[in-house]
Amino acid sequence: MILAGDVGGTKIVLAVLDPAQGMSIVREATLPSREIQSLESAVEAFLLGVPRLKVNAACVGVAGPVVDGRCAGTNLPWEIYERRLAAAANAPVRLVNDLEAAAHGVLTLPPEKFLILQPGTPNPGRNMALIAAGTGLGQACMVPDGQGYRVVPSEGGHADFAPRDELQMDLLRFLGAEFGHVSWERVLSGPGLANIYRFFQTRAAHAAPDWLRARLQREDAGGVVGEVGLLGHDPVCAEALDLFVSIYGAQAGNLALETLALGGLVVGGGIAPKIQAKLADGRFTAAFRDKGRLDSLLSTVPVRLALDPRAPLWGAARLAALMETT
């Protein structure tokens, strides 16, 4: 059996799977990231449940840069060390960036687990790319190696946000006054959607309705803005969601150009499946293609939305299974 983990800024998903039974899940748990003292203690307690489980290999995808077996996640309250995880799991452990795990998972998903946003021109054997907004913004490139794909992780979500018009320039100034450096993640994430909403609300000629203010205070603000904006129940939320989707499409197009992802671009992460109707209405793909002299090239790139939010877990499981057999 193997252990797979998907560690994000909001939650941690741990699962023990049996590769001999088609990756069937033997045990699974979801934990709030900010309510545990360390990932090592969470893994140890998870495996010590009833019955106690022994694994032969483990792989954990974590939101943040992994360097020399260590990760200090940008949205996590603690550091993670590969060797400490190995001691907790009593098995070899591989620590990878969460988008590296997600990309391996996406490569295993069947066609029905995708929503086509732009059919493009299928071009197998060429580079592919993955962009995923959730608690943060992740990006990765999949490079063909003759037998499959080699996944190259990235921290491009922390690169400088590039406004495309005067409205987005105003957004940059608004966020710059608060954060100093404004990355793509400051706008393309759950907290980023909440930031865009705050920007629009300061420009509105009226206060937010009481019911909305109450929900924003007691619930995840980005999730509330996305839900309310999608339903059209508040004009400021709807405006914020429209801009979020347009910026998302623009950065997805940037990533496709930077990686020459003629094999296709996949939109993953936890937000996309929840707002898939908005992503599919044309605003996202219009911004994706709007690249001046190369807009015709980007119109050939297949763009798909991954509907399975557990792709990072499946990818970590795939990597752990490969460790078990080598």
C-alpha positions in Angstrom: 0.0 0.0 0.0 1.0 3.6 -0.5 0.3 7.0 1.1 -0.6 10.0 -1.0 -1.1 13.5 0.3 -2.4 16.8 -1.1 -1.3 19.7 1.2 -2.8 23.1 0.5 -3.2 26.3 2.4 -6.8 25.5 3.4 -6.9 21.7 3.8 -4.8 18.6 3.8 -6.0 15.4 2.2 -4.3 12.1 3.1 -5.1 8.8 1.7 -3.8 5.2 1.8 -4.4 3.4 -1.5 -3.9 -0.1 -2.8 -2.3 -0.1 -6.3 -3.0 -3.8 -6.6 -6.7 -3.0 -6.4 -6.8 -0.3 -9.0 -5.8 2.5 -6.6 -8.7 1.8 -4.4 -8.8 4.0 -1.3 -8.2 2.1 2.0 -8.4 5.1 4.3 -8.8 8.9 3.7 -8.9 12.0 5.9 -9.3 15.7 5.3 -7.8 18.1 7.9 -7.8 21.9 8.2 -4.3 23.0 7.4 -4.2 25.7 10.2 -5.5 23.4 12.9 -2.6 20.9 13.0 0.8 21.4 14.6 2.8 19.7 11.9 2.3 17.6 8.8 4.5 14.9 10.4 2.3 14.5 13.4 -0.8 14.4 11.1 0.7 11.6 9.0 1.7 9.6 12.0 -1.7 9.9 13.7 -3.4 9.1 10.3 -1.5 5.8 9.9 -1.9 4.9 13.6 -5.7 4.7 13.3 -7.7 1.5 13.6 -6.5 -0.7 12.1 -2.9 0.5 12.0 -1.7 0.8 8.4 1.8 0.2 7.0 2.8 1.7 3.6 5.7 1.0 1.4 6.1 4.4 -0.2 4.6 7.9 0.1 4.3 11.0 -2.0 3.0 14.4 -0.8 2.2 17.4 -3.0 2.6 20.6 -1.1 1.7 24.2 -2.1 5.1 25.9 -2.2 8.6 25.5 -3.7 10.3 22.2 -2.8 14.0 22.6 -2.6 16.3 19.8 -1.4 13.5 18.0 0.3 12.2 21.0 2.2 9.2 23.3 1.7 8.2 26.4 3.5 4.8 26.9 2.1 3.7 30.4 1.3 0.2 29.8 2.7 1.1 27.2 5.4 1.9 27.8 9.1 4.8 25.3 9.2 7.8 23.9 7.2 7.8 20.4 5.8 10.9 18.2 5.5 11.0 15.0 3.4 13.2 13.2 5.9 10.9 13.9 8.8 7.9 12.8 6.8 9.8 9.5 6.0 10.3 9.0 9.7 6.6 9.6 10.5 5.4 7.3 7.7 8.1 4.7 8.3 8.6 4.5 4.5 10.4 6.4 1.7 8.8 9.7 1.0 8.9 12.0 -2.0 7.9 15.6 -1.5 6.8 17.5 -4.6 5.2 20.8 -5.5 1.4 20.5 -5.5 1.1 21.5 -9.1 3.6 18.8 -10.0 1.4 16.3 -8.3 -1.7 17.8 -9.9 -0.2 17.6 -13.4 0.6 13.9 -13.0 -3.0 13.5 -11.8 -4.5 15.4 -14.7 -2.6 13.2 -17.2 -4.5 10.2 -15.8 -8.0 11.7 -16.0 -10.4 10.2 -18.5 -12.0 12.6 -21.2 -15.3 12.8 -19.3 -13.5 14.5 -16.4 -12.9 17.6 -18.5 -15.0 20.4 -19.8 -13.7 21.8 -23.2 -13.4 25.5 -23.1 -11.6 25.8 -26.5 -11.3 22.8 -28.8 -8.2 24.2 -30.6 -6.2 21.8 -32.8 -5.1 18.6 -30.9 -1.3 18.4 -31.1 -0.2 15.3 -29.1 3.5 15.1 -28.3 3.9 18.8 -27.7 4.2 20.7 -24.4 1.2 21.0 -22.2 0.6 23.4 -19.3 -1.5 23.5 -16.1 -2.8 26.6 -14.3 -4.8 26.2 -11.0 -6.3 28.8 -8.8 -7.3 27.8 -5.3 -6.0 29.1 -2.0 -3.0 30.2 -4.1 -2.1 30.2 -7.8 -0.1 27.3 -9.2 1.4 26.6 -12.6 3.3 23.7 -14.2 4.5 22.6 -17.6 4.3 19.0 -18.9 7.2 18.3 -21.4 7.0 15.2 -23.5 10.0 12.8 -23.0 9.2 10.1 -25.5 7.4 7.8 -23.0 5.1 10.2 -21.4 5.5 13.7 -19.8 8.0 15.1 -17.5 6.4 17.6 -15.2 8.2 20.9 -14.5 6.9 22.8 -11.5 6.8 26.6 -11.3 6.3 29.4 -8.9 5.0 31.7 -11.6 2.0 32.6 -9.5 4.2 34.9 -7.5 5.5 36.8 -10.6 4.3 40.4 -11.1 0.7 40.9 -11.9 0.4 42.6 -15.4 -2.6 44.9 -15.8 -4.2 45.0 -19.3 -6.3 48.2 -19.2 -7.0 51.2 -17.0 -9.4 49.3 -14.7 -6.7 46.7 -14.0 -4.2 49.5 -13.5 -6.5 50.9 -10.8 -6.7 47.4 -9.3 -2.9 47.2 -9.2 -2.7 50.5 -7.4 -5.4 49.5 -4.9 -3.6 46.3 -4.0 -0.1 47.8 -4.2 -1.1 50.3 -1.5 -1.9 47.3 0.7 0.6 44.6 -0.2 3.5 46.4 -1.9 4.4 43.7 -4.4 1.3 42.5 -6.3 1.6 39.0 -7.7 -0.8 37.1 -9.9 -1.8 35.2 -6.8 -3.0 38.4 -5.2 -5.8 38.4 -7.8 -6.0 34.8 -9.1 -6.9 32.8 -6.0 -9.7 32.5 -3.4 -8.3 35.5 -1.4 -7.6 37.2 -4.8 -11.3 37.1 -5.8 -12.1 38.6 -2.4 -9.5 41.3 -3.1 -11.1 42.1 -6.4 -14.5 42.3 -4.7 -13.1 44.8 -2.1 -11.7 46.9 -5.0 -15.0 47.1 -6.7 -16.9 47.7 -3.4 -14.8 50.7 -2.6 -15.7 52.2 -6.0 -19.4 51.4 -5.6 -21.8 54.3 -4.8 -23.6 52.1 -2.1 -22.7 49.8 0.8 -22.9 46.1 0.5 -26.2 44.6 1.5 -26.4 43.4 5.1 -26.9 39.8 4.2 -23.8 39.8 2.0 -21.7 41.5 4.7 -22.7 38.9 7.2 -21.8 36.1 4.9 -18.4 37.6 4.0 -17.6 37.9 7.7 -18.5 34.3 8.7 -17.6 32.4 5.6 -14.7 32.1 3.1 -15.0 35.5 1.4 -13.7 34.3 -2.0 -16.2 31.4 -2.1 -19.0 33.8 -1.2 -18.1 36.3 -3.9 -17.9 33.5 -6.5 -21.2 31.9 -5.5 -23.1 35.2 -5.3 -21.6 36.6 -8.5 -22.4 33.4 -10.4 -26.0 33.6 -9.3 -26.2 37.3 -10.1 -27.5 38.1 -6.6 -25.2 41.1 -6.1 -23.9 43.4 -8.9 -20.5 44.0 -7.3 -19.9 40.3 -6.8 -20.9 39.7 -10.4 -18.5 42.5 -11.6 -15.7 41.0 -9.5 -16.2 37.5 -10.9 -16.2 38.8 -14.4 -12.9 40.6 -13.9 -11.4 37.5 -12.1 -12.3 35.3 -15.1 -10.9 37.7 -17.6 -7.6 38.0 -15.7 -7.5 34.2 -15.3 -7.8 33.8 -19.0 -5.1 36.3 -19.7 -2.6 34.7 -17.4 -3.5 31.2 -18.8 -2.7 32.6 -22.2 0.6 34.0 -20.9 1.5 30.6 -19.5 0.6 28.9 -22.8 3.0 31.3 -24.6 5.8 31.0 -22.1 5.7 27.2 -22.3 4.6 27.0 -26.0 1.9 24.6 -24.8 0.6 23.6 -28.2 -0.4 20.2 -26.7 -3.0 22.0 -24.6 -3.6 24.0 -21.5 -5.6 22.6 -18.5 -7.3 24.8 -15.9 -7.3 23.0 -12.6 -7.6 23.9 -8.9 -10.6 24.1 -6.6 -12.2 27.3 -7.9 -12.6 26.4 -11.6 -15.2 23.6 -11.2 -17.3 25.8 -9.0 -17.5 28.6 -11.6 -17.4 26.5 -14.7 -20.4 28.1 -16.2 -18.7 31.5 -16.1 -15.4 30.1 -17.4 -17.3 28.6 -20.3 -19.2 31.8 -21.4 -16.4 33.0 -23.6 -14.9 35.7 -21.4 -12.0 33.4 -20.3 -11.1 32.2 -23.8 -11.3 35.7 -25.3 -8.7 36.9 -22.8 -6.7 33.8 -23.3 -6.4 34.5 -27.1 -5.9 38.3 -26.8 -2.2 38.3 -27.4 -1.8 40.6 -30.4 0.3 39.1 -33.2 0.1 35.6 -31.6 -3.7 35.5 -31.0 -4.1 33.1 -34.0 -1.5 30.7 -32.5 -3.4 30.7 -29.2 -6.6 29.9 -31.0 -5.1 26.5 -31.9 -4.3 25.6 -28.3 -6.9 23.1 -26.8 -8.1 24.5 -23.4 -9.8 22.1 -21.0 -11.2 22.5 -17.5 -10.3 19.6 -15.1 -13.5 18.8 -13.2 -11.9 16.4 -10.7 -10.5 18.5 -7.7 -8.8 15.3 -6.5 -6.3 15.3 -9.3 -3.4 16.3 -7.0 -4.1 13.3 -4.8 -4.3 10.9 -7.8 -1.0 12.4 -9.1 0.7 11.9 -5.7 -0.6 8.4 -5.6 0.8 7.7 -9.1 4.3 9.0 -8.0 4.2 6.9 -4.8 3.3 3.8 -6.8 6.3 4.4 -9.1 8.5 4.6 -6.0 7.1 1.3 -4.7 8.0 -0.6 -7.9 11.5 0.8 -8.3 
